[in-house]
Amino acid sequence: MHKDIEEVLITEKQLQKKVEELGRQITHEYQGRTMLLLCVLKGALMFMADLARAIDLPLEMDFMVVSSYGSATESSGVVRIVKDLEEPIEGKHVLLVEDIVDSGLTLHYLLDVLRTRKPASLRVCTLIDKVKEREKVVTPDYMGFQVADRFVVGYGLDYAQRYRNLPYIGVLKPEVYQDALDGPDAPGKER
């Protein structure tokens, strides 16, 4: 698995340090409130588990599964909710935990949907913010790292459901996914 990585962008130590910083900041800013961490599965699972342990407040957790990638390296542009929340969020302080903000399409869609459910507050914490021109302008309230527009995997981020368990964030070698991009059924190219 490690042989498929072209470069390690963010080490395990850097990830741990940043998650602890975010946890302290969120703890400070949400003082006196119970919050709901809303994890966008599957990519944000590792990040949210570590982030939850770094937040020193009462909190609840819920999960959504949203699809816009499939096995592609970029989003199809079509977002759909595969698994919705278990409980209503009306009147709750919701922190949406995302793995990566790329084109902004998925996050923009999710925020629109969640706002209709009348949370007391709705903010976004993302591990990775890709530096690129976006189709939809979305600005995370809390951000771990900004990275260049490269295909990254690890610490929850995947390609075709693989590489999520890498303890770091790395750039996937193009030859690993090139056949999928060049084939007759090449997936959409927008993440």
KAPE-V657014 format. One record per backbone hydrogen bond with DSSP energy under -0.5 kcal/mol. NH is the residue of the N-H (numbers start at 1). CO is the residue of the C=O. E is the energy in kcal/mol with one decimal. If there is no record, write none. Layout:
BEGIN
[[NH;CO;E] [NH;CO;E]]
END
This chain:
BEGIN
[[4;1;-1.6] [5;2;-1.6] [6;4;-0.5] [6;171;-3.1] [7;171;-0.9] [9;7;-0.7] [9;169;-2.1] [10;169;-2.0] [15;11;-2.2] [16;12;-2.4] [17;13;-2.4] [18;14;-2.3] [19;15;-2.5] [20;16;-2.1] [21;17;-2.1] [22;18;-2.7] [23;19;-2.5] [24;20;-2.1] [25;21;-2.4] [26;22;-2.9] [27;23;-2.4] [28;24;-2.3] [29;25;-2.4] [30;26;-2.1] [31;28;-0.9] [33;30;-2.3] [35;58;-1.6] [36;93;-3.0] [37;35;-0.6] [37;60;-3.1] [38;36;-0.6] [38;95;-2.5] [39;37;-0.7] [39;62;-2.6] [40;97;-1.9] [41;39;-0.9] [41;64;-3.4] [44;40;-1.8] [45;42;-1.5] [48;44;-3.1] [49;45;-2.4] [50;46;-2.0] [51;47;-2.8] [52;48;-3.0] [53;49;-1.4] [54;50;-1.0] [54;51;-0.7] [55;51;-0.8] [55;52;-0.8] [56;54;-0.6] [57;55;-1.0] [60;35;-2.7] [62;37;-2.2] [64;39;-2.5] [65;83;-2.2] [66;41;-0.9] [66;64;-0.5] [67;80;-2.7] [72;69;-1.7] [74;188;-0.5] [76;68;-4.1] [77;68;-0.6] [79;77;-0.6] [80;67;-1.6] [82;65;-3.1] [82;80;-0.7] [83;65;-1.7] [91;118;-2.5] [92;89;-2.4] [93;34;-0.7] [94;92;-0.9] [94;121;-2.8] [95;36;-3.0] [96;94;-0.6] [96;123;-3.1] [97;38;-3.2] [97;95;-0.5] [98;96;-0.6] [98;125;-2.7] [101;128;-2.3] [102;100;-0.6] [103;191;-0.8] [108;104;-2.5] [109;105;-2.4] [110;106;-2.7] [111;107;-2.8] [112;108;-2.1] [113;109;-2.3] [114;110;-3.0] [115;111;-2.4] [116;112;-1.1] [117;114;-1.5] [118;115;-1.6] [120;92;-1.4] [121;92;-1.6] [123;94;-2.4] [125;96;-3.0] [126;142;-2.5] [127;98;-1.6] [128;99;-1.7] [129;145;-2.7] [130;101;-2.6] [130;128;-0.5] [131;147;-3.1] [132;130;-1.0] [135;103;-1.0] [136;103;-1.7] [138;136;-0.7] [140;138;-0.5] [141;124;-1.3] [142;124;-2.2] [144;126;-2.2] [145;127;-2.5] [147;129;-1.7] [150;148;-2.2] [152;150;-0.8] [153;170;-2.8] [154;157;-2.6] [155;166;-2.6] [156;164;-2.2] [157;154;-2.1] [159;162;-1.7] [162;159;-1.9] [166;163;-1.6] [169;10;-2.5] [170;153;-2.9] [170;168;-0.5] [171;7;-3.0] [172;151;-2.4] [172;170;-0.5] [173;4;-2.9] [176;173;-1.8] [177;173;-0.6] [177;174;-0.9] [178;174;-1.6] [181;177;-1.3] [182;178;-2.0] [183;179;-1.6] [186;183;-1.4] [190;75;-2.0]]
END
